[in-house]
C-alpha cells in the first residue's frame, strides 16, 4: 500500500536545537501567527531550488528575530532595521550566496525605512520577505507604520487617526515607483487560495535572485492574534475584511521577464593587492611575536582606557591596537564617548589576543588605564583580580583601593607637560605599558605611530613621550 510521508523541508532544522527550553519540535510563535506558514513556504522553495546550502537568512528585531531557531541555513542577526544594509554587504562579498532578509513592519517600515528604500533603489540582488501584521507584535502591541486608520494599539488606544499619526504606509507601492527593483508583490495568508498565491510569489522572488535579476520583495499580510487581541479565527477574518481593502493584493512590479540576469564574480584579492588598489601600498614593519614571550599575567589583555575627552584616550587605544596587530595578533578597538566629547567623558576598549576575539566589548578589563578620577571611581571595581591599573596621579588624588590588583601610579599629565604639551600624556602611558607588561616591541610601537598619528611632524615628540614613560616605570 502506498503511503505518503510528510516531512519537514531539508532547509528546516529537523530538531530546533537552538530554541531554548525542552520543546525542540515546535515553533515559539503564537497560535494563528503567520510566521510559521511563511517559514514553510520559504524552506520548501530553498529545497526545491537546491540552494539551502548557500542561503543566508538575516533576521533583525521583532518576532522574526529567532529565524535562526528553525532554518538549516546560514543565519545572521542584524540591528533593528539594518537587514538590507547587512544583506548588501553579504551579497556583494559572496555573490554566489542567496541572501534573504526576513523583516516585520515595525522593523522594515519604521526604523529600517531608509535602509530598505536605498537597497531597493540600488537594485541589490537580494530577496526580502516583509511580514505586515499592522502592529509591533513582539514588543507590546504598539502602533506600526502600517497600522490601519481607527486601529487600536497600545500607543493609539483611541485608534490611529489621519490627523495625528497619518496614513498607513504602503511599502510595496512605494518601492515599486523606483526603477531598480525587479519584482514586488503583496500577498496574504488569510485563506488557502491566498496561501497558494503566497507560495508562488515566494518561489518567484527567490528565483529572481538565483537568476541575477535584482531586488525582489514579497509583502505578506499576516495575522497577529496576540497583538490584535483576537482569536486565531477572528484574526484571519480581520485580514480579509480590513487589511486587504487597505493593502490591495497583487503584483506591483515585475521586470523578471524583460531583464537580463547579472552574475558578478567574486573578486579575490590578497592583502597586498587591496593596499595597492587603495593607494596604501608602502613598506610597513611587522614582527610576528608569540604570546609566550610575554609575562603570563599580561598575555591576551583586555584593556579599558578612560579619561576626559581631549586627553587622547582614543588615540592611546588605537596605538595599542595597531601595535598588537603588527605583532601578528588579533585585535579590536571600540570607542565610547558622550556627545560633548572634548571635556566630557571618553573611553575605549581594546582586545589583543592570539586567539579569535568573540566579542570586542571589554566589561572586565585585565588592564585599566584611568586618566582622571571619575574613570578610576567608575572602572576600578570592574578590573579582573590579578589585573593591573595604570592611573594618572596628576589628576587623581587617591590610590586604588583594590588589594587584588597591581597598580602603577604616575603623573602622566605633568610628564606630558614637561615634554612640551599635556597631550603627550597618552604616549607617556603607552611607554609605561610597554615597559611594565613587555607586551610590545618598542620599534613596532614606533611604527604603529606612523599609522595612527595624522600629523607626521608630531611623531618624534610622541616617541620621546613613550621613551619617557618607559624610563619612569624603570624608576619604580
C-alpha positions in Angstrom: 0.0 0.0 0.0 1.3 3.4 -1.0 1.9 5.7 2.0 2.7 9.4 1.9 5.3 10.6 4.3 5.1 14.2 5.4 8.4 15.6 6.5 9.9 19.0 7.1 11.8 20.5 4.1 15.5 20.0 4.4 16.0 23.7 4.7 14.4 23.4 8.1 16.3 22.0 11.1 14.9 18.6 11.9 15.2 19.4 15.6 15.1 23.1 16.7 18.3 22.7 18.8 18.9 26.4 19.1 15.5 27.0 20.6 15.7 27.3 24.4 13.6 25.1 26.7 12.7 21.4 26.4 10.3 21.7 23.5 12.6 21.4 20.4 9.9 20.3 18.0 7.5 23.2 17.8 8.0 26.9 17.0 7.6 29.6 19.6 5.1 31.5 17.6 1.6 32.3 18.9 -1.4 30.2 17.7 -2.7 31.8 14.5 0.5 33.6 13.7 1.5 33.6 10.0 5.3 33.3 10.5 5.2 29.6 10.7 3.3 29.3 7.4 5.7 31.7 5.6 8.7 29.8 7.1 7.4 26.6 5.5 6.9 28.2 2.1 10.4 29.7 2.1 12.0 26.4 3.2 10.2 24.4 0.5 11.4 26.8 -2.2 15.0 26.7 -1.0 14.9 22.9 -1.0 13.3 22.7 -4.4 15.8 25.1 -6.0 18.7 23.3 -4.2 20.1 26.5 -2.7 19.6 25.9 1.0 23.3 25.2 1.5 24.3 28.6 0.1 21.5 30.7 1.7 22.0 33.3 4.4 18.9 34.3 6.3 19.1 37.7 8.0 16.8 38.3 10.9 16.7 41.7 12.8 14.4 42.7 15.6 10.8 41.5 16.3 9.1 38.2 16.1 11.4 37.3 13.2 14.5 37.7 15.4 14.5 33.9 16.1 14.5 32.7 12.5 17.8 31.0 13.2 16.0 28.6 15.5 14.3 27.0 12.5 16.3 27.3 9.2 19.1 25.0 8.5 20.9 27.7 6.5 23.4 30.4 7.2 21.9 32.9 9.7 22.9 36.4 10.7 21.1 38.7 13.1 21.2 42.4 12.3 20.5 45.6 14.3 16.9 46.9 14.2 16.0 47.8 10.6 19.5 47.3 9.2 19.0 43.9 7.5 19.0 45.3 3.9 22.4 47.0 4.6 23.8 43.8 6.1 22.4 41.9 3.2 24.0 44.2 0.7 27.4 43.6 2.2 26.9 39.8 2.4 25.7 39.6 -1.2 28.5 41.8 -2.6 31.2 39.9 -0.7 29.6 36.5 -1.6 27.8 36.9 -4.9 27.0 33.2 -5.2 25.1 33.2 -2.0 21.3 33.5 -1.7 20.6 36.4 0.8 17.2 36.6 2.3 16.1 39.5 4.6 13.2 38.5 6.7 11.5 41.5 8.4 8.4 42.7 10.1 6.6 46.0 9.5 7.8 47.7 12.7 11.3 46.8 11.6 11.3 47.4 7.9 8.9 50.3 7.5 9.9 52.2 10.7 13.5 52.4 11.8 14.6 50.5 8.7 12.6 52.6 6.2 15.7 54.3 4.7 17.6 51.0 4.6 15.0 49.2 2.5 14.5 52.2 0.3 18.2 52.6 -0.5 18.7 48.8 -1.1 15.8 48.7 -3.4 16.9 51.8 -5.2 20.4 50.3 -5.8 18.7 47.2 -7.1 20.6 44.9 -4.7 20.2 41.3 -5.8 18.7 40.1 -2.5 15.2 38.9 -1.6 13.1 40.5 1.1 10.1 38.9 2.8 8.2 41.6 4.6 5.6 40.4 7.1 2.9 43.0 7.6 0.6 42.5 10.5 0.0 46.2 11.1 1.4 46.2 14.6 4.5 45.8 16.7 3.8 42.2 17.7 6.7 41.3 19.9 7.3 44.4 22.0 3.8 45.1 23.4 1.5 45.9 20.5 2.4 49.5 19.7 1.3 51.3 16.5 3.4 50.5 13.4 3.8 52.4 10.2 1.3 50.0 8.7 -1.4 50.2 11.4 -4.8 50.9 9.9 -6.8 54.1 10.4 -9.0 53.5 13.5 -7.0 50.5 14.7 -6.4 50.5 18.4 -3.0 49.7 19.7 -1.0 50.3 23.0 0.1 53.7 21.7 -3.2 54.5 19.9 -5.8 53.5 22.4 -8.5 55.5 20.7 -7.5 54.3 17.2 -5.0 55.6 14.7 -6.1 58.9 13.2 -5.0 60.7 10.0 -4.7 64.0 11.8 -2.4 62.7 14.5 -0.5 59.7 13.0 -1.0 60.0 9.3 -2.0 57.3 6.8 -0.6 53.7 6.9 2.5 53.3 4.7 2.1 51.2 1.6 5.6 49.9 1.2 5.1 47.8 -1.9 3.6 50.7 -3.8 6.3 53.0 -2.6 9.2 50.7 -3.7 7.5 49.9 -7.0 7.9 53.6 -8.1 11.7 53.0 -8.1 13.4 52.0 -11.3 15.8 49.3 -10.0 13.6 46.7 -8.3 12.8 43.6 -10.4 9.9 42.1 -8.6 7.5 43.3 -5.9 4.2 41.6 -4.9 1.8 41.7 -2.0 0.1 38.6 -0.8 -1.9 37.4 2.2 -2.2 34.3 4.5 -5.9 34.6 5.3 -7.1 31.5 3.3 -5.9 28.5 1.3 -6.2 30.3 -2.0 -4.1 33.3 -0.9 -1.6 31.0 0.8 -1.1 29.2 -2.5 -0.5 32.6 -4.2 2.0 33.4 -1.5 3.8 30.2 -2.2 4.1 31.1 -5.9 5.3 34.6 -5.0 7.9 33.3 -2.6 9.3 31.0 -5.2 9.4 33.7 -7.8 11.2 36.1 -5.5 13.9 33.6 -4.7 14.2 32.6 -8.4 14.6 36.2 -9.2 17.7 36.3 -7.1 19.0 33.0 -8.4 18.7 34.3 -11.9 20.5 37.6 -11.0 17.5 39.8 -11.9 17.9 42.1 -9.0 16.0 43.3 -6.0 12.8 41.4 -5.1 10.3 41.8 -2.2 7.2 40.0 -1.2 4.9 41.8 1.3 2.8 39.2 3.2 -0.3 40.3 5.1 -0.2 38.1 8.2 -2.3 37.7 11.4 -1.1 38.7 14.9 -3.9 37.4 17.2 -1.9 38.3 20.3 -1.2 41.9 19.3 -4.7 42.3 17.9 -6.3 40.7 21.0 -8.4 38.4 18.9 -8.8 34.6 18.4 -6.9 33.0 15.5 -10.1 32.5 13.5 -11.1 36.1 14.0 -7.6 37.3 13.1 -7.9 35.5 9.7 -11.2 37.3 9.0 -9.7 40.6 10.1 -7.0 40.2 7.3 -9.8 39.6 4.7 -12.2 42.3 5.9 -9.8 45.1 6.9 -6.2 44.6 5.8 -6.7 43.6 2.2 -9.0 46.5 1.4 -6.3 48.9 2.7 -3.4 46.9 1.2 -4.6 45.6 -2.1 -3.0 42.3 -3.1 -1.2 41.7 -6.4 2.0 42.2 -8.3 3.2 45.8 -8.0 6.2 45.5 -10.3 7.6 42.6 -12.4 10.6 43.1 -14.7 11.8 39.5 -14.4 11.0 38.5 -18.0 12.5 41.5 -19.7 15.6 41.9 -17.5 18.8 40.0 -18.2 20.4 38.3 -15.3 23.7 39.6 -13.9 26.1 37.3 -12.0 29.2 39.2 -10.8 32.2 37.1 -10.0 33.7 37.2 -6.5 36.8 39.3 -6.6 39.6 37.6 -4.7 42.4 40.0 -3.6 45.4 39.4 -1.4 46.0 42.0 1.4 48.9 43.4 -0.7 46.6 43.8 -3.7 44.0 45.6 -1.6 46.5 48.0 -0.3 47.8 48.7 -3.7 44.3 49.4 -5.2 43.5 51.7 -2.3 46.8 53.6 -2.8 48.1 52.4 0.6 51.0 50.4 -0.6 54.0 51.2 1.4 56.7 49.5 3.3 55.4 48.6 6.8 57.2 46.9 9.6 55.6 43.8 11.2 57.1 41.4 13.6 55.2 38.2 14.4 55.6 37.5 18.1 54.4 34.7 20.3 52.5 35.4 23.5 54.8 33.0 25.2 57.4 35.9 25.2 55.0 38.0 27.3 54.7 37.5 31.1 51.8 35.2 31.7 49.7 37.8 33.6 49.8 40.2 30.7 49.0 37.8 27.9 45.9 38.3 25.7 45.0 41.6 27.5 41.5 43.2 27.7 42.2 46.9 28.0 40.0 49.8 29.1 41.3 53.3 28.6 39.3 56.0 30.2 39.5 59.8 30.9 38.3 63.2 29.8 37.7 64.0 26.1 40.8 65.8 24.8 43.3 63.6 26.8 44.0 61.4 23.8 42.1 58.4 25.1 41.0 57.1 21.7 44.4 57.6 20.2 46.0 55.8 23.1 43.8 52.8 22.4 44.4 52.9 18.7 48.1 52.9 19.2 47.9 49.7 21.4 45.6 48.0 18.9 47.8 48.9 15.9 50.9 47.7 17.7 49.2 44.4 18.6 48.1 43.9 15.0 51.6 44.5 13.8 52.8 41.7 16.2 50.5 39.3 14.3 47.8 39.1 17.0 44.0 39.6 16.6 42.8 43.0 17.8 39.7 45.0 18.3 39.1 48.6 19.3 35.8 50.3 20.2 35.5 54.0 21.1 32.8 55.3 23.5 32.3 58.9 24.3 29.5 61.4 25.1 28.1 63.9 22.6 30.1 66.6 24.3 33.4 64.8 23.6 36.0 67.4 24.4 35.9 68.0 28.1 33.4 65.2 28.6 34.0 61.6 29.4 35.6 59.2 26.9 36.8 55.6 27.0 37.8 52.9 24.5 38.1 49.2 24.7 40.9 47.2 23.3 41.2 43.4 22.9 44.6 41.9 21.9 44.6 38.2 21.6 46.5 35.4 19.9 43.1 33.6 19.5 39.9 34.7 17.8 38.0 37.6 19.5 34.4 36.6 20.1 33.2 39.9 21.4 35.0 43.2 21.3 33.3 44.7 24.4 35.5 44.9 27.5 33.4 44.8 30.6 36.0 43.3 32.9 39.5 44.6 31.9 42.8 43.0 32.8 44.4 46.4 32.2 42.7 49.6 33.2 44.2 53.0 32.3 42.5 55.7 34.3 43.5 59.3 33.3 41.1 61.0 35.7 39.4 60.4 39.0 35.9 59.7 37.6 37.3 56.9 35.4 39.1 55.3 38.3 36.0 55.5 40.5 33.8 54.0 37.8 36.0 51.3 36.4 38.3 50.2 39.3 35.7 47.7 40.6 35.5 46.0 37.2 39.2 45.1 36.8 39.7 41.4 36.9 41.6 40.0 40.0 45.3 39.8 39.2 45.0 42.7 36.7 46.8 46.0 36.7 45.7 49.6 36.9 47.7 52.5 35.4 46.4 55.7 36.9 47.3 59.4 36.5 48.4 60.9 39.8 48.3 64.4 38.2 44.5 64.3 38.3 43.7 61.5 40.8 44.2 62.4 44.4 43.7 58.9 45.8 45.3 55.4 45.4 43.2 52.5 44.1 41.6 50.6 47.0 41.8 47.2 45.4 44.3 44.8 47.0 43.9 42.0 44.5 45.4 44.0 41.5 48.7 45.6 40.8 48.8 49.4 40.4 51.2 51.8 38.7 50.6 55.5 39.6 52.5 58.2 37.6 51.9 61.9 37.0 51.2 61.3 33.3 49.8 64.8 32.7 52.8 66.5 34.3 55.2 64.4 32.4 53.5 65.2 29.1 53.6 68.9 30.1 57.3 68.7 30.7 57.7 67.3 27.2 56.0 70.4 25.8 52.3 69.6 25.7 49.8 68.0 28.0 48.6 66.0 25.1 51.7 63.9 25.1 50.5 62.3 28.4 48.8 59.5 26.5 52.0 58.4 24.9 53.8 58.5 28.3 51.1 55.9 29.3 52.0 53.8 26.2 55.6 53.8 27.3 54.7 52.8 30.8 52.7 49.9 29.4 55.5 48.8 27.0 58.0 48.7 29.9 55.7 47.2 32.6 54.0 44.5 30.6 56.7 43.6 28.0 53.7 43.1 25.6 55.1 45.2 22.8 58.4 45.6 21.0 59.3 49.3 21.1 60.3 49.5 17.5 56.9 48.1 16.4 55.1 50.7 18.6 57.1 53.4 16.9 56.0 52.1 13.5 52.4 52.0 14.8 52.5 55.7 15.4 53.0 56.3 11.7 49.6 54.7 11.1 47.6 56.3 13.9 49.0 59.8 14.0 47.7 62.0 11.2 50.2 64.9 11.5 53.5 63.2 11.0 55.6 66.1 12.3 54.4 65.2 15.8 55.7 61.6 15.7 59.3 62.4 17.0 57.8 64.1 20.1 55.4 61.2 20.7 58.3 58.8 20.6 60.1 60.8 23.2 57.0 60.6 25.3 56.9 56.8 25.0 60.6 56.6 26.0 59.9 58.9 29.0 57.1 56.6 30.1 59.4 53.6 30.0 62.0 55.5 31.9 59.6 56.4 34.7 58.4 52.8 35.1 62.0 51.6 35.5 62.4 54.1 38.4 59.5 52.5 40.4 
